[in-house]
Amino acid sequence: MSVLLAAFGGLVIYYSVQLQDYNRLQTQFRDLASQNLALQNQVQKLKIQNANPTLKMWNSCNGPCNMSPGNWRVGGVPDTFDYNVSFTSTVPVSVYVLTFSQYVQFANCAGQISCVTGGFTQYGPTMSLPGSVFTLAEGCSAYVAVFQSATTGVISPDVSVTYNPSSTVTGACM
């Protein structure tokens, strides 16, 4: 009888060890499945970012820029990209997104926006623009961005572009 009890006790201990191993493996499996899901989500985000990268862009003064009355800063708005305008400044700044011909009107009129004919995009005047997106260049290479202030101060730009080509012609190119 004692041999039978010892054998039964051994089976119980063996079963207990096996159950602990099983539970530990189940926990590891759940942890790995959770990590796998997180990695799959990260890969998906990276694929989207790779398909539509966002790049920093500021080609006017390479950093914080002095602004003064009667002057302006101008930069190209690239074709096939969304143009993301964001900045802070010590003075109110207006941003105008103009076609090339509108920019000629603006420049030939000493920077007076009132001389520009036709529709254009304007942001501000403001001392802080947290993020505005100009999308008409997604299918059209015909725009420049003009930053202008009526008073002396400093602008700290945070301009970027996001690759987002249009399948059709957009904006002034239509």
Secondary structure as GFF3:
##gff-version 3
##sequence-region A 1 174
A	DSSP	alpha_helix	2	51	.	.	.	ID=ss1
A	DSSP	beta_strand	54	56	.	.	.	ID=ss2
A	DSSP	beta_strand	65	67	.	.	.	ID=ss3
A	DSSP	beta_strand	72	77	.	.	.	ID=ss4
A	DSSP	beta_strand	81	99	.	.	.	ID=ss5
A	DSSP	alpha_helix	100	108	.	.	.	ID=ss6
A	DSSP	three_ten_helix	113	115	.	.	.	ID=ss7
A	DSSP	beta_strand	121	134	.	.	.	ID=ss8
A	DSSP	three_ten_helix	136	139	.	.	.	ID=ss9
A	DSSP	beta_strand	143	148	.	.	.	ID=ss10
A	DSSP	beta_strand	153	157	.	.	.	ID=ss11
A	DSSP	beta_strand	160	163	.	.	.	ID=ss12
A	DSSP	three_ten_helix	171	173	.	.	.	ID=ss13
###
